[in-house]
Amino acid sequence: MIKVQVDKIWLGKVSVRDYIYKKCLRKKESLGITHGKEYMFIPYADLKKAKQYTDESFKSKFNNKKYRLVDFDWKPFKPENVNQGRLVWKIKDKKKYLIKYKS
């Protein structure tokens, strides 16, 4: 996985430089994007579906390399709340039990 840290989220999107995106495609690796303490993964299979190129090209301040930005929808990873899942299943099981008991 290739990891990138971004500083800004703009209108629910994060931007990655195109040469990093192309590197992921070339190496057939997933892309990991970090913003602060939140992070998200884009699997290799979903990389081509998730992208949106910007029209404008930029020039790097350090090596004068030209690049474009590739935008991805920001969907940070949220661990599943295991307690909530148990509660829902207990309620469903109780309803099944009550239905069977009344019949």
N, C-alpha and C positions, 0 to 999 in steps of 0.2 A: 504494500500500500504506500502511496505517495501522500505525505502529509503537508498541508498548507495552513498557515495562520492568516486570517483576514481581520481587518480592523473595523470595517464598517458593514452594516446591513442597510441596504437602501431599498425601500418599498418591498420588503420581504424577500430580497434577493441578495446573494453574495457573489462577488466577482473574483475570478481566478484568471491569471494570465494564460494566454492561449498556448504558450510553449510548455507550460506545466500540464495542461489538458492533453496536448498532443503526446507528451511523454508518457502519460498514463495509457493512452491508446496504443502507443508503440510497444510498451512493455507488457500490455494486457494486465494492468494492475488497477485496483480500485483507488478512489480518491477520498482522502480524509480531510475535512475542512473544520478548523477550530476557530471559534470566536469567543474570547474570554474563557469561561469555564464550560461552555457548551460546545458540542461537536456533532458532526454528522458524517455519515459514510455514503458514498455513491459507488455501488458495485460496478465492476467493469461492464457488465451486461446492460446497465442502465445509463452509462455515460453518454451515449449518443442521443438518447431520448431526452435527457434532462437539460441539454445545453441551449443557450441562446447567445449568439455572437453580438457584440456591439458593432455599430457601423464605424465608429471612430477608431483610429489607431493612435497609439501613444508612443513616446520615446522615453527610454529609461534614462534616469538622471546619471547613472553611474557608468554605463558602457555604451550609450547611444543605440542600444538595440531596440528595434521597433516591435511592438506587440499589440494585440487586441485583447479585449476582455471577454471572458466567457461567463455568463450569468447562470446561476443555479438558484432554484427556489430554496429558501432557508427552512429546512425541516430538521431541527436538532433532535438527537436521539433522546428518548425519554424511556427510562426503564419501566417495565410493566409493574404496576402495583399488585403484588401477589395477594394482599389482603382483600382488595376489591374483587378479584376474581373468585376467591373462596366465598365471599358473601353472596355474590350473584348465584353461584352454583347451589349454595345452601338454600336460598330462597326458591330456586327452581325445583330442587328436590323436595322441598316442603310442599310446594303447590302440587307436584305429582303425587305425593303421599296423600294430601288432602283429597285430591280427585279420586284416587283409588279407594280411599276410606269411605267417601260418600257413596260410591257406586254400589 
